[in-house]
């Protein structure tokens, strides 16, 4: 080789190492100017240098001018095409090379294997593997490592393992290629085991090894359940592996490194380790957008919407341009902020207002960057607008999307359900089906929930005699059939939602069918079924199911215990008329206590709902003392727990205790809600405590509950019970169009203060206002008539409401009528009413009748009433006392008559 050739080769080598394309062009120009022929090594090297500098067109031109292309030039050109991502052209060059009869060498095979890996061309890769064996390169470590990598990229782990196991010597590249192959198919455990074996063989990892191991950790975190070969890998263990890798990388001097640091941020983020992720991000001078997004994703997963938005702002301050995923995460952060009840006020503005303002600004930024029509950004924006209740804005965004995919439709469905727009959700579902989209799990869950909300949305809608519940059930069955056809009916979340909605619509059998058909039942499935049985007053079945659930080793959660305790409470309320009340309640009290003990052992009694249900169960099952004991043991007063105790005190006639608890709540600054005020006002009604009524009225105004009819109705009733109808009418007169409840409270008030005339006038005014009295109204009117002895008025209203107005009367109204007739001594009508009652008389009815018989000394009817009472409560002392007094009065009357008779006889004889 001439000295000039050597000089040009030296210049090309220098250009090759620096990848200085201008310098290569300059050297090429000099070669042409000096008339040197591009043949042999000089021509090959010029072409290789162009290829390595990325100038493939120039390299091809040189290649075509070469008088004879060698394996060196072919390999260089193939390698350049493969490295530039033009793998199919690289593979075509291999065919051209074969056509010219040039045999490949080890470098050629390496480049071709890379091209196969890039295109996932497994078939050609296997052929190349055979050629490699034929040419004797199978034992070449460089070639073998690339073979392992190629099989890994093509997701053929078994063949990668065969090549790997066949190596007589393995270096760090071999191990990293094998680890990468495992990661490619999500075999995180095998990746970590390979890494451990690599360390045991004293092979030092490189940066790529650490990246692959960290990606393996991410694979494991993304799986729901992670089981290794030797042990079960928990999220904490995976995080420990990541931390150990971090220490190893620092020890061998690989840190700080941009690629590794970015991967550590991603890994820590996947593990939910916010502090470690923040620390790793802090070590980067110029974090990659992937790292920013990973950190944002972590905050979103942990529900830290505020931190995510702060990071987004910091990212913008540092001049990093957001990409599509960045906008998605930022909008999701706004959704979290809007739903965060704890951050109700932010610098004088509600969290919803702040979230909306930020979200709209993000929307504008996304629009300027041309991202607003992207379906992912649009879907995140839809979810955010749905969270803040901007249905119309969300609909406008949805319409403006260039493409409606299932994710954006699901976001709209979820928003409609959350905002109580079940009808719109179901119409959108129909549109999804008509457009040929295939519904998935979130689609079915949202639509099923929409069915459950229809009855609440349209309770006042006239549907031509068909109930909303019946229509909802029909739609639900249609959705059930669709889910069955699409294969989602065995999906746990879909099935659980089906069970819940069937239960809500009263279709217990259908809910049971779905439950029984589930191949695997979660605690949520069991709890949903338990709740349905409890709500449908099937307490015995609920408790049997609870027992069966434990037999199948399903651990109850908080809501399971709530359902079980509610079942005990409902059974405690449904007293069997043939059984003693005390022993009846005691049976379910014992079961409730056992559930309480189990809930304590599981640590669930700190849950507000569980605690409140325990209190309610004890109170309903007749152990107010036990309820007080549990309540007094609470670390602090919950509003819900206080409300339960207030209600129990009211039910048990402990008005003084209820008022005392209300005052304690004031002293301990426990927040009030609507239920608190209603229960406290009911207590005031029981004890006629006018001063406390005034206090509660003040709180009603202060907390702006005075616009709630149920609160005002209870307030009017409390004033009436406290004999202050003037104050009651002041509250009543605030309403230009009072509801039936308000009218009824006033009527009850006048009945209570002994002013039946005014009570009947109020009833007349109620009817003149176009309202139809309800059962509670009738009860108050009948009470007024009973106390005043207005028999004819009482009978008239009873007959009118039972016949003309078609009210379904209960035993309370019959009890009052029997009391009215009995007080008037009209036992003929009372007897007829007993015979013709559509309901089975209860203890209260017979007690009222017995009291009336005692008043008029009607022994025969009293004895019959006494016999009936004994069937309910044979140990109750009061009926015995009444009968004893009645017999005594009868004997006294008989003695007096006998004495008068003797006096008459003696007078005649004289």
Order of alpha helices (4+ residues) and beta strands (2+ residues): alpha-alpha-alpha-alpha-alpha-alpha-alpha-alpha-alpha-alpha-alpha-alpha-alpha-alpha-alpha-alpha-alpha-alpha-alpha-beta-beta-alpha-alpha-alpha-alpha-alpha-alpha-alpha-alpha-alpha-alpha-alpha-alpha-alpha-alpha-alpha-alpha-alpha-alpha-alpha-alpha-alpha-alpha-alpha-alpha-alpha-alpha-alpha-alpha-alpha-alpha
